[in-house]
Amino acid sequence: MSSPRFIDGLQFAHDMGKLHGVLDMHLLPRLAELSCKSDAIHYQLAGGQNARGKPCLSVSAQGRLALVCQRCLEMMDFALEVQAELELCTDPRMIAEADDEIDRVLAEREMGVASLI
């Protein structure tokens, strides 16, 4: 069974959902724009509540990237290891007006898994 391409953010957090899988580079256009190359990025996505009691998504991704070194312009190997907690908000103003260090995203019924990663 393949992982879904979209989740309902609040429902996923409420149900404490868990997903894991592999994303091809064509699903990660921001990395492709930077001329990154990789066979695949492994990810985990888990729903739940953060320490503030708000619905959140815990995201992690691992893989190996071939990047262009900004100093010598040669290809270099880079070990990707990223973890983030994304608080789900229903009001875009709350995200825009926040003045703290919490990463927030707009909760939607169709949130793209690749976009979250």
C-alpha positions in Angstrom: 0.0 0.0 0.0 1.4 3.4 -0.9 1.2 6.4 1.4 -1.5 9.0 0.8 -0.5 12.1 -1.0 -2.7 14.3 1.2 -3.9 14.3 4.8 -6.6 16.1 6.7 -4.3 18.0 9.1 -6.5 18.4 12.1 -8.0 14.9 11.8 -4.5 13.4 11.4 -3.3 15.2 14.5 -6.5 14.2 16.5 -6.2 10.6 15.5 -2.4 10.6 16.3 -1.9 9.3 12.7 1.5 8.0 11.5 2.9 7.8 8.0 6.2 6.9 6.7 7.6 6.4 3.2 10.0 7.5 0.5 9.7 10.6 -1.6 11.3 10.9 -5.0 13.0 14.2 -5.9 10.4 15.2 -8.4 8.0 15.6 -5.5 10.4 18.0 -3.8 10.7 20.9 -6.3 12.5 23.3 -3.9 15.4 20.9 -3.6 15.4 20.3 -7.3 15.6 24.1 -7.9 18.9 24.1 -5.9 20.3 21.4 -8.2 20.2 18.8 -5.5 20.1 15.2 -6.5 19.1 12.1 -4.5 17.6 8.7 -5.1 15.0 9.3 -2.5 14.2 11.0 0.8 12.8 8.8 3.7 10.2 10.5 5.8 8.1 10.0 8.9 5.0 12.1 9.7 3.1 11.8 13.1 0.1 13.7 14.4 -0.5 14.7 18.0 -0.5 17.6 20.4 2.5 19.8 21.2 3.5 20.9 24.7 1.0 23.8 24.5 -1.8 21.3 23.9 -2.2 22.4 20.3 -2.6 20.0 17.4 0.7 19.5 15.6 2.5 17.4 13.1 6.0 16.0 13.8 8.0 15.7 10.6 11.3 14.0 10.0 13.3 13.3 6.8 16.5 11.5 6.1 18.5 10.9 3.0 21.7 11.6 1.1 21.9 14.6 -1.2 24.4 15.5 -3.9 24.7 19.3 -3.7 26.8 21.9 -5.5 29.3 23.3 -3.1 28.9 27.1 -3.0 32.7 27.6 -2.5 34.3 25.3 -5.2 31.2 24.6 -7.3 31.9 20.9 -7.3 29.4 18.2 -6.3 29.5 17.1 -2.7 27.7 14.5 -0.6 25.4 15.8 2.2 23.6 13.7 4.9 20.1 15.1 5.3 18.6 14.7 8.8 15.7 17.1 9.5 13.2 17.1 12.3 10.5 19.7 12.9 7.3 20.2 14.8 4.6 22.1 13.0 1.7 23.6 15.0 -1.6 23.5 13.1 -3.6 26.7 13.0 -7.0 27.4 11.6 -6.5 31.2 11.3 -3.9 32.5 8.9 -3.7 35.8 10.9 -2.5 33.9 13.9 0.4 32.6 11.8 1.2 36.1 10.3 1.0 37.9 13.7 3.0 35.3 15.8 6.2 36.7 17.3 7.6 33.5 18.8 9.8 30.7 17.5 7.0 28.2 16.9 6.7 26.8 13.4 3.0 27.0 12.3 1.1 25.9 9.2 -2.4 26.5 8.1 -4.5 23.4 8.9 -6.4 22.2 5.8 -8.5 19.2 4.8 -6.0 18.4 2.0 -2.5 19.0 3.1 0.2 17.7 0.7 2.5 15.2 2.4 5.4 16.1 0.2 4.8 19.9 0.9 5.0 19.2 4.6 8.2 17.3 4.2 
